[in-house]
């Protein structure tokens, strides 16, 4: 059995003749924060001076396909299937 959470504030509880006070803090996701932006360009554009990555070059894929095709063709030519 669960009970709903207590709202933020100072609470007092009494049990078996003794009392205590405790503070309930607001949940962390409800505390406002400033938005954080990185130094890189927003939207996926590379920052100025950044080197292109291997994944962004279509010609690497074309070269790989050409090499695999040449290897397959040479194997077929010498009789390896």
C-alpha positions in Angstrom: 0.0 0.0 0.0 1.4 3.4 -0.9 0.2 6.8 -0.1 0.5 10.0 -2.2 3.6 12.1 -1.5 3.4 15.0 0.9 3.6 18.5 -0.5 6.8 20.4 0.2 7.0 22.1 3.6 7.6 21.5 7.3 5.6 18.6 8.8 5.2 17.4 12.4 4.4 13.8 13.3 3.4 12.3 16.6 3.5 8.6 17.5 3.5 6.9 20.9 3.7 10.1 22.9 6.8 11.5 21.0 6.7 14.1 18.3 9.1 15.0 15.6 9.4 17.6 12.8 10.7 16.9 9.3 11.0 18.9 6.1 9.8 17.7 2.8 11.7 19.2 -0.2 10.3 19.7 -3.6 11.1 17.0 -6.1 14.2 17.8 -8.2 12.4 17.8 -11.5 10.2 20.6 -10.4 13.1 22.9 -9.5 13.6 25.4 -12.4 17.0 25.3 -14.1 18.7 27.4 -16.7 18.9 25.7 -20.1 22.3 24.4 -20.9 23.7 24.7 -24.4 27.0 23.3 -25.6 29.6 25.3 -27.5 28.9 23.3 -30.6 26.3 24.3 -33.1 22.8 23.2 -32.3 21.0 21.1 -34.9 23.7 18.6 -35.9 25.8 21.0 -38.0 29.6 20.5 -37.4 31.4 23.3 -35.7 33.8 25.5 -37.7 37.2 23.8 -38.0 35.8 20.3 -37.2 37.2 17.5 -39.4 34.7 15.4 -41.3 34.1 11.9 -39.9 34.4 8.7 -41.8 30.6 8.2 -41.7 29.9 11.4 -43.5 32.0 10.5 -46.6 29.9 8.6 -49.1 33.0 7.7 -51.1 34.3 5.4 -48.3 31.2 3.3 -48.8 31.7 3.3 -52.6 35.3 2.3 -52.2 34.4 -0.6 -49.8 31.7 -1.8 -52.2 34.2 -1.7 -55.1 36.9 -3.6 -53.2 34.4 -6.3 -52.1 33.1 -6.6 -55.7 36.7 -6.9 -57.0 37.5 -9.6 -54.4 34.3 -11.5 -55.3 35.1 -11.2 -59.1 38.7 -12.5 -58.6 37.5 -15.5 -56.5 35.0 -16.4 -59.2 37.6 -16.1 -61.9 40.0 -18.6 -60.2 37.2 -21.0 -59.4 36.5 -20.3 -55.8 32.8 -20.2 -55.2 
